[in-house]
Amino acid sequence: MKISGAILHGVGREWTLEEFELGGPVAGEVQVRLAASGLCHSDHHFRTGDLPPAFFPLLAGHEGAGVVTKVGVGVEGLAEGDHVVLAFLPACGTCRMCARGRQNLCDRGADNSTGLSVDGTYRAHLGGNPLNRVSGLGTFAPYVTTHHSSVIKIENDIPLNRAALLGCGVCTGWGSAVSAGGVQPGDNVVVIGVGGIGINAVQGASHAGARFVVAVDPVEFKREQALKFGATHAFASIEEAAVQLPDLTWGVMSDVTILTPGVIEPEMIQQALDLTGKGGTVVVTALAGMATMAEGVPFNSTMFTLYEKRLQGAIFGGASPRSQIPTLLNLYRSGILNLDDLVTRTYRHDQINEGYADMLEGRNIRGIIEYTEADY
């Protein structure tokens, strides 16, 4: 089929809405008509060059929810009409990490960065040439054809324009606190960067029973929102938090410090460690520019050792998509997880550049694209 998608042709370029060819599902695949796509900061990293794609042109977008329209041969558990969330990390269920219950580290997830399908061909083409699709998805177009391991069935009563956020941002943030960070009742938690992921780390830490949840962000609007989503305190900078935290915690400092800024700078690692007390954990969730981080990360290894601190990376929040997405949707249904207020603004398909401009200027927590009949 011929559809339009927001395509990126190189670093520093804007997204352009262009028509491309999307193939139907082959064995093991399904096609999904999307209701909505999240505008995640990770896709912006392709524009800046902080996260170089395998090749351009690139159809980005890795958060989406919709309805299954076609099912390929051999797919079990999915049928036309099913409501689904697309997870940017597929879960094959059979590799070593999946067998250990760590689906977020699935071997197939490490191989889906080029838009190449499982059968070794490309499902999307632009002008007769292969079109790269982020995570083998490309939710910046109204239809997606992808392997069933990236598709998670959900109940029909969940609004699809909210379920889309579970494909990455909500699960990544919540899990960074609850799974990767292991926040326990009574813990002190610091979240550095309160955007689409950090705000959900705040929600997760609050739900886990943290005593203090300290949000750090230079944007006043985001600090205000963090307090609505469960933060007990909010500061404009790491330096300000470093001054206040000793008195606030009686010298204990942070038990779990979560790094979720738009882009991590090397010095932030040591700053986060300085906020973290004995036996504490620094969770590194946000991405950094490849060139910047190649220069190395300076940190005080002596205090790191003597205080037995931990530096923990986190992808998808350290949780498994097939368990985390249904769990969090049930919390939403129960009124515990706030998805509705996450969406600051909704955009048309042709407003992606405007949506990212709002994100960069701190005018929204999460923006989403809602597809209309005119897009299909």
Helices and strands as residue ranges (DSSP letters): E 2-8, E 16-22, E 29-38, H 41-48, E 58-59, E 64-71, E 83-86, H 96-99, G 103-105, G 107-111, E 124-126, E 129-130, E 132-133, G 134-136, E 143-147, G 148-150, E 151-153, H 160-163, G 164-167, H 169-175, I 176-180, E 188-192, H 198-207, E 212-216, H 220-228, E 233-235, H 238-248, E 254-259, H 267-275, E 276-284, H 290-293, H 301-306, E 310-313, G 316-318, H 321-333, G 340-342, E 343-347, G 349-351, H 352-360, E 366-370, G 373-375
